[in-house]
Amino acid sequence: MTEPGTHSAGEGLSDEEMVETVAGQTDSASEHADNAGKDWSGKDLDAPAPTDQG
């Protein structure tokens, strides 16, 4: 159910426009890419330990 005054994500966009929008938000060449995987101090974060879900 949609709340009054709201709309679905991507409403009114074509598939191609949606792809371009998402690609721009996840572009590894973005100005913030070098901060990915770092904490607020700029230190590298450790990857989470693997879990056994078998």
N, CA, C and O atoms as a MOPAC input file, in Angstrom:
PM7 MOZYME 1SCF
protein

 N      0.83700 1    -1.16500 1     0.00000 1
 C      0.00000 1     0.00000 1     0.00000 1
 C      0.89200 1     1.24200 1     0.00000 1
 O      1.87600 1     1.29800 1     0.73700 1
 N      0.56100 1     2.20900 1    -0.80200 1
 C      1.33200 1     3.44300 1    -0.89000 1
 C      0.67600 1     4.52100 1    -0.03200 1
 O     -0.53500 1     4.72900 1    -0.09900 1
 N      1.47700 1     5.19400 1     0.76500 1
 C      0.97400 1     6.27100 1     1.60300 1
 C      0.58200 1     7.45700 1     0.72700 1
 O      1.18900 1     7.66900 1    -0.32200 1
 N     -0.40800 1     8.22600 1     1.13100 1
 C     -0.78200 1     9.42400 1     0.36700 1
 C      0.40100 1    10.38000 1     0.23800 1
 O      1.14100 1    10.59100 1     1.20000 1
 N      0.57600 1    10.94900 1    -0.92900 1
 C      1.65200 1    11.91000 1    -1.15200 1
 C      2.99900 1    11.27500 1    -1.45900 1
 O      3.99800 1    11.98900 1    -1.54500 1
 N      3.06100 1     9.95800 1    -1.62700 1
 C      4.31500 1     9.28500 1    -1.96200 1
 C      4.18200 1     8.63400 1    -3.33000 1
 O      3.08900 1     8.57000 1    -3.89300 1
 N      5.28600 1     8.15800 1    -3.85400 1
 C      5.27300 1     7.44600 1    -5.12500 1
 C      6.33100 1     6.34900 1    -5.10100 1
 O      7.23000 1     6.34700 1    -4.26100 1
 N      6.20700 1     5.44200 1    -6.01700 1
 C      7.15500 1     4.33900 1    -6.10400 1
 C      8.50600 1     4.83100 1    -6.59200 1
 O      8.58600 1     5.77500 1    -7.37900 1
 N      9.56400 1     4.19100 1    -6.12300 1
 C     10.91100 1     4.54200 1    -6.57800 1
 C     11.00600 1     4.33100 1    -8.08000 1
 O     10.59100 1     3.29200 1    -8.59500 1
 N     11.54300 1     5.30100 1    -8.77200 1
 C     11.72000 1     5.17400 1   -10.20900 1
 C     10.46900 1     5.43000 1   -11.01400 1
 O     10.47700 1     5.26800 1   -12.23400 1
 N      9.39600 1     5.82500 1   -10.36200 1
 C      8.14700 1     6.07900 1   -11.06600 1
 C      8.36100 1     7.14400 1   -12.13000 1
 O      8.89600 1     8.21700 1   -11.85100 1
 N      7.94200 1     6.84200 1   -13.34000 1
 C      8.07200 1     7.79100 1   -14.43800 1
 C      9.38400 1     7.69100 1   -15.19300 1
 O      9.58200 1     8.41300 1   -16.17100 1
 N     10.28500 1     6.81600 1   -14.76700 1
 C     11.55100 1     6.64500 1   -15.46500 1
 C     11.49400 1     5.39700 1   -16.34300 1
 O     10.86000 1     4.40200 1   -15.99300 1
 N     12.16300 1     5.47100 1   -17.48100 1
 C     12.27300 1     4.27500 1   -18.31700 1
 C     13.31800 1     3.35500 1   -17.69600 1
 O     14.06500 1     3.76800 1   -16.80900 1
 N     13.37100 1     2.12400 1   -18.15500 1
 C     14.38400 1     1.18700 1   -17.65700 1
 C     15.77800 1     1.74200 1   -17.87700 1
 O     16.63300 1     1.64200 1   -16.99600 1
 N     16.01800 1     2.32600 1   -19.04500 1
 C     17.33900 1     2.87300 1   -19.37000 1
 C     17.69000 1     4.03600 1   -18.43200 1
 O     18.82900 1     4.14100 1   -17.97600 1
 N     16.72300 1     4.90000 1   -18.14700 1
 C     16.97900 1     6.01200 1   -17.23300 1
 C     17.28800 1     5.50800 1   -15.82300 1
 O     18.12900 1     6.07500 1   -15.12600 1
 N     16.61000 1     4.45000 1   -15.41200 1
 C     16.85700 1     3.87100 1   -14.08900 1
 C     18.26000 1     3.27100 1   -14.02500 1
 O     18.96700 1     3.43700 1   -13.03100 1
 N     18.65900 1     2.57000 1   -15.09200 1
 C     20.00300 1     1.98800 1   -15.14300 1
 C     21.04900 1     3.08200 1   -15.03700 1
 O     22.02100 1     2.93500 1   -14.29600 1
 N     20.86900 1     4.16400 1   -15.75600 1
 C     21.83700 1     5.26500 1   -15.73000 1
 C     21.89200 1     5.91900 1   -14.34700 1
 O     22.96900 1     6.27800 1   -13.87000 1
 N     20.73400 1     6.07300 1   -13.70800 1
 C     20.68700 1     6.67300 1   -12.37600 1
 C     21.44400 1     5.81800 1   -11.37000 1
 O     22.26100 1     6.33200 1   -10.60600 1
 N     21.17700 1     4.52300 1   -11.36700 1
 C     21.84200 1     3.61800 1   -10.42400 1
 C     23.33200 1     3.52800 1   -10.73500 1
 O     24.15800 1     3.52300 1    -9.82300 1
 N     23.67300 1     3.45900 1   -12.00400 1
 C     25.08300 1     3.37500 1   -12.38400 1
 C     25.84300 1     4.60500 1   -11.89600 1
 O     26.98500 1     4.48900 1   -11.45200 1
 N     25.23200 1     5.76300 1   -11.97000 1
 C     25.87700 1     6.98200 1   -11.50700 1
 C     26.07900 1     6.98600 1   -10.00400 1
 O     27.03400 1     7.58400 1    -9.50700 1
 N     25.18900 1     6.32400 1    -9.27400 1
 C     25.29700 1     6.27700 1    -7.82400 1
 C     26.31300 1     5.24600 1    -7.35900 1
 O     26.80600 1     5.32800 1    -6.23400 1
 N     26.63300 1     4.28000 1    -8.20700 1
 C     27.53200 1     3.19700 1    -7.81100 1
 C     28.82300 1     3.21200 1    -8.62000 1
 O     29.56200 1     2.22800 1    -8.62600 1
 N     29.09200 1     4.29300 1    -9.28600 1
 C     30.26400 1     4.40300 1   -10.14800 1
 C     31.55000 1     4.32800 1    -9.33200 1
 O     31.77000 1     5.15100 1    -8.44400 1
 N     32.39500 1     3.35300 1    -9.62500 1
 C     33.64600 1     3.19800 1    -8.88400 1
 C     34.63100 1     4.32400 1    -9.19100 1
 O     35.63400 1     4.47900 1    -8.49400 1
 N     34.35400 1     5.09700 1   -10.21700 1
 C     35.21300 1     6.22600 1   -10.54500 1
 C     34.71000 1     7.51000 1    -9.88600 1
 O     35.20000 1     8.59700 1   -10.19100 1
 N     33.73200 1     7.38700 1    -8.98300 1
 C     33.18600 1     8.57300 1    -8.33300 1
 C     34.22200 1     9.19300 1    -7.40400 1
 O     35.21300 1     8.56100 1    -7.04000 1
 N     33.97200 1    10.43200 1    -7.03400 1
 C     34.92100 1    11.14500 1    -6.17100 1
 C     35.02300 1    10.53300 1    -4.77200 1
 O     35.97000 1    10.83200 1    -4.04500 1
 N     34.07400 1     9.69000 1    -4.38500 1
 C     34.09000 1     9.08900 1    -3.05400 1
 C     34.55000 1     7.63300 1    -3.05900 1
 O     34.57300 1     6.99500 1    -2.00600 1
 N     34.91100 1     7.10000 1    -4.21200 1
 C     35.27200 1     5.68700 1    -4.31300 1
 C     36.46000 1     5.33300 1    -3.43700 1
 O     36.52800 1     4.21800 1    -2.92000 1
 N     37.39300 1     6.24800 1    -3.25800 1
 C     38.57200 1     5.94000 1    -2.46000 1
 C     38.25700 1     5.84000 1    -0.96900 1
 O     39.10100 1     5.39400 1    -0.19200 1
 N     37.05900 1     6.24700 1    -0.55900 1
 C     36.66000 1     6.15300 1     0.84300 1
 C     35.84500 1     4.89900 1     1.13700 1
 O     35.53700 1     4.62000 1     2.29500 1
 N     35.49900 1     4.15200 1     0.11800 1
 C     34.70600 1     2.94400 1     0.32200 1
 C     35.47600 1     1.94500 1     1.16900 1
 O     36.66800 1     1.72900 1     0.95200 1
 N     34.80100 1     1.34000 1     2.12900 1
 C     35.43800 1     0.34000 1     2.98500 1
 C     36.31800 1     0.91800 1     4.06600 1
 O     37.14200 1     0.20600 1     4.63900 1
 N     36.15700 1     2.21500 1     4.36100 1
 C     36.95700 1     2.84800 1     5.40700 1
 C     36.04200 1     3.42200 1     6.48400 1
 O     34.88800 1     3.76000 1     6.22200 1
 N     36.57600 1     3.52500 1     7.69600 1
 C     35.78600 1     4.10300 1     8.77400 1
 C     35.87000 1     5.62800 1     8.71200 1
 O     36.47800 1     6.18400 1     7.79700 1
 N     35.26100 1     6.29800 1     9.68300 1
 C     35.23300 1     7.76100 1     9.68400 1
 C     36.62700 1     8.36800 1     9.76500 1
 O     36.82400 1     9.50600 1     9.34100 1
 N     37.58300 1     7.64300 1    10.29300 1
 C     38.94600 1     8.14800 1    10.41700 1
 C     39.78000 1     7.87700 1     9.16900 1
 O     40.94000 1     8.28200 1     9.09500 1
 N     39.18900 1     7.19100 1     8.18500 1
 C     39.91100 1     6.88000 1     6.96600 1
 C     40.73000 1     5.61000 1     7.05500 1
 O     41.51600 1     5.31300 1     6.15600 1
 N     40.55200 1     4.84800 1     8.14300 1
 C     41.29400 1     3.60100 1     8.29700 1
 C     40.53400 1     2.46800 1     7.62400 1
 O     39.30400 1     2.43100 1     7.65700 1
 N     41.27200 1     1.54200 1     7.01000 1
 C     40.64400 1     0.40600 1     6.34900 1
 C     39.84900 1    -0.41800 1     7.34800 1
 O     40.28000 1    -0.63600 1     8.48100 1
 N     38.68700 1    -0.86900 1     6.91200 1
 C     37.85800 1    -1.73300 1     7.74600 1
 C     38.20100 1    -3.18800 1     7.45700 1
 O     38.54100 1    -3.54000 1     6.32800 1
 N     38.11200 1    -4.02600 1     8.47700 1
 C     38.31600 1    -5.45400 1     8.29300 1
 C     37.06500 1    -6.06400 1     7.69400 1
 O     35.94900 1    -5.70600 1     8.07300 1
 N     37.24500 1    -6.97000 1     6.77300 1
 C     36.10000 1    -7.67000 1     6.20500 1
 C     35.45900 1    -8.52800 1     7.27700 1
 O     36.15800 1    -9.04700 1     8.14700 1
 N     34.13500 1    -8.69000 1     7.23600 1
 C     33.49800 1    -9.54200 1     8.23700 1
 C     33.94500 1   -10.98700 1     8.10600 1
 O     34.27100 1   -11.45300 1     7.01400 1
 N     33.95600 1   -11.68500 1     9.22000 1
 C     34.34400 1   -13.09500 1     9.21000 1
 C     33.29600 1   -13.91100 1     8.45600 1
 O     32.10100 1   -13.62900 1     8.55600 1
 N     33.73200 1   -14.91400 1     7.70700 1
 C     32.75500 1   -15.74800 1     7.00300 1
 C     31.89800 1   -16.51800 1     8.00000 1
 O     32.33600 1   -16.84200 1     9.10400 1
 N     30.67700 1   -16.80000 1     7.58900 1
 C     29.77500 1   -17.56200 1     8.44600 1
 C     29.43900 1   -18.87300 1     7.75900 1
 O     29.41100 1   -18.95200 1     6.53000 1
 N     29.18600 1   -19.89400 1     8.55200 1
 C     28.82400 1   -21.19000 1     8.02300 1
 C     27.30700 1   -21.31800 1     8.08800 1
 O     26.73800 1   -21.53200 1     9.15800 1
 N     26.66400 1   -21.18600 1     6.94100 1
 C     25.20700 1   -21.25500 1     6.90900 1
 C     24.75000 1   -22.49800 1     6.16400 1
 O     23.72600 1   -22.47400 1     5.48100 1
 N     25.49700 1   -23.57300 1     6.29200 1
 C     25.21200 1   -24.78200 1     5.56100 1
 C     24.32000 1   -25.71600 1     6.22200 1
 O     24.01900 1   -26.77600 1     5.67400 1

